[in-house]
C-alpha cells in the first residue's frame, strides 16, 4: 500500500559495513523507516537506481548482498547501456521504495532527463512510492547543493529536479568544503533556504514540507541554512530523532 502523502527521505546515510569485506554491507535503519512510511507490509519492494556512478556493477553487488535474507524484495533499474526492464514506468510504479545511490548528481539528473525518468519518478512520488537516497541521491530532489560532480574542488549545482524548493547540503560534517560552500551559496543567493545533513542523518519530507530529521547514530544533526535581511547567513540546528 502506498504512503499516505508524497514522501521523500533525503539523506547522508544508508548502508553500514559488516566489516567482513569491501562489499559486505547491511541495510541501515533508514530502510525500515521508509518501509513504514510506505505502509509496505511484511515484504517491501525496493528498487535501486545507480545512475550517479553509471550503473557500476559492484554497487549492485553490494545492494543485493545487503538485502539478501531480509524481508525486503530488491530489484534495480539500470540505464547503461540500455534499460534492463522492458517497462520502466510499470516497474517503478510497482515499488514501495525507490532508493538512489551516491555519485555525480550532475550526471544523474542529466541521464534521468535523457530517458524521461524525471517525469516517471515524479509520477511515482505523487502515487505514494517513497523516494529516497544518499548524497547525490539526496541533492537530486532539491533545487541543488554543493557537489564534487565537476572535480575534487566542490562547486555549486543548481539543476536538480527541484520538487523540494530548497538547497541541500550532504556530508555536512564529513568533508571540510561542504559547510563553507553551502553558506556561500545561500549567502550570495545562488541557493535559497537549504537543509543540510551530517553523515548519519536524513530528512523526511511529506509533500514539500520538512517534517523531521532522523539519525542512525548519536551526536549528529541536520541544519537549516538561511540568509538574513542584512545578507548574513544563519545556521539553525535541527535535532534528529534517533532511529532504532
N, C-alpha and C positions, 0 to 999 in steps of 0.2 A: 504494500500500500504506500502511495507517495506521501511525502511530507505535506503538512497542512498549509504551508506557505513557501514561496520560493526561497531556497536556503543555500547559502554558500559558506563554507568553512575554509578560511584563508589563513595559511599557517607558515611557521618556521619549524615545523616538526612533522613526524610521520612514522617512519620505521626506526627501530632500535636494533643494535647489534647483539647477537648472542655470544659474540667473542669467540666463535669457533672457526672463523674464516672470513675472507673479504665479501663473500656472497651470502652469508648466513645471517639473515635478519628476521625480526619478528614484528608484527603489527603493533604500533603504539596504541594507547587508549583512545586516540582521536578517531580511530575507525569504529570502535564501539559507539562513540558519541554520534558519529554520522549515521550509523545504522539505526540508532534510537530516534534521531531527528527525522529519518526517512520512514519511520514506522515500518521497518522492513521485516519484522518477524524473526523466525529462527534461522533463516538461510539467506542473508543479504546478498544481493547480486552487486558486484563491484567491478567496474571496468577501468583499466589503467590506460592513460594517454601519455605517451612518452616522446612526443614530437620535439620537446625542448632540447633533447640530445639526439635528434634524428633517428628515433626508434632504435636506440642502441640495444643490441640483443642481451647484453649482460644485465641490463636493467629489468628486462622481462624475467630473466632467471631469478633475480632477487625477489621480484614481486610474487611470482608463483611459488617460490620456495617459502616465502614468509607466510603465505596463506594456506599452505599445504596442511591438512589435518585440522583446520579451523572450521567454524560454522559458515564462513564466507564462501560464496561461489564466484571465483575470479574469472575474468576474461580480459582481453586487451584489444585495443584498436590501433593498428599500425597504418601509417600512410606512406611509408617508404618501403619498396619502390612504388607500391600501389596499395590501396586499401585491402586488408586481409579478410574483411567480411563483405558479403555481397550487398547488403542493405545497411549502410552506416546509420541512417536515421532510425530505422526499426531497432537495430541492436542497441543504440544508446538510449532510446526511449524505454526499452525493456529493463533498464538497470534501476537499482535503488540508489547507488552511489557511483559517481564518476570522479576518479582521482587523477590529478595531473602532476607529473613529476617535475623536478627542477632542471635547470639548464639555462638556455638562452630564451628569455621572454620575447625578444625581438623576432627571432626566428620562429618561435612557437606561434605567435599571433599572425605572422605572415603566411605560414603554411596553412593554418586553420582557415584564413580568409581565402586562400587559393582554392581550397576544397569546399568552401561553403560551410565549413564546420562551425564557424561562429554563429550562423543562423540556426543550425541544428542544436547546438548547445544551449542557445537562448530558449529554444522551444522546450528542451529538456528541463531547464531551470524553471520555466513557467509551469511545466507539467508536474513539478514536485520531485524530480530527481535531485538528490542532494549533490551539489558540485563542491569540489574541494581540491586542495593541492598544497604543495610546499614550494617556497621560493618563487621561481618563475610561475609555478602553478598557483601561487597566491597573487602575485602582481597582476597577472593577466586579466583578472576580473575587474580590476580597478582602472582608473584613468592612466596610471603609470607609477613610476617609482625610480629607485636607484638600481642600476643594473651593470653587470660585467659582460653583457652581450657583445660589447664592442672592444673588449680588451680588459687587462687587469686593472687599469685606472677606471673607476666607476664613472658612469655618465647618467644623466637624466634620461628617462624614457617616458614618452607621453602618448604612445599609440596603443595603449591597452584597449580591451573591449569596452571598458567604460560603463558597464552595467552598475557598478558601485561607484558613485560620483566622488571618489576620494583618491588621494595618492596612497601608496602602500610601501612601507619600508620593511624589508625582511632581514633576518640575521643581524638585528639591531645592536646586539651586544657582542656578536661574534666576529665581526670584521670592522676594523678601525675606520674605514672610509664611510661606512653606512650612515651613522648618525649625523656627522657634519654635512654630508651631501644632502640628506633629507631636509635638514634645517635650511640649507642654502636654496634648495628647490622650492620650498614653501615660502621662504623669506622673499625671494625675488619674483614670486607669482607664477613660476613655471608649473607648480602643482598647487591645488587647493588644500584645504584641511586634509591631513594624512594620518592614517592609522599604521602603527609600526609594531613589530613583534620581536622580542628577544628569541633566541633559539629555545625551543621547547614550548612556545606559546602559539595559540591560534585565535582567530577572530571569528565569531559566529554572527552572520548576517541573516535576518529574516526580511525578505524583500531587500530594500536598500538601507535598512536600519541596523546598526551595530547593536546587538542585544547583550552580548557578553564576550569576555575574553576567557580562555581556558588554558591550562598548562599541564604538561606531563612531568613537571619537576618543581621543586620549591625554589624561591629566590629569584624568579624571573617575572617579567611583566610585559604588558602592552602599553602603548603610549599614543596620545593624540597630539599631533604637532600642528599648530595653527599660527597664523600671522595676526598680530595685534594692529590696531589702528595706527600706531606710531611706527610701524614697519618692523618691530622686533618680533622674534619668534618665541612662542610659548610652548613648552612641552608639559603635558599633563599625564601623570602615571595612571594607568588603569590596572587595578589589581585583578589577576585572573582567578578563576575557580580551578582548584586542583582536581584533575581527573583521577579516577581510581586506577 
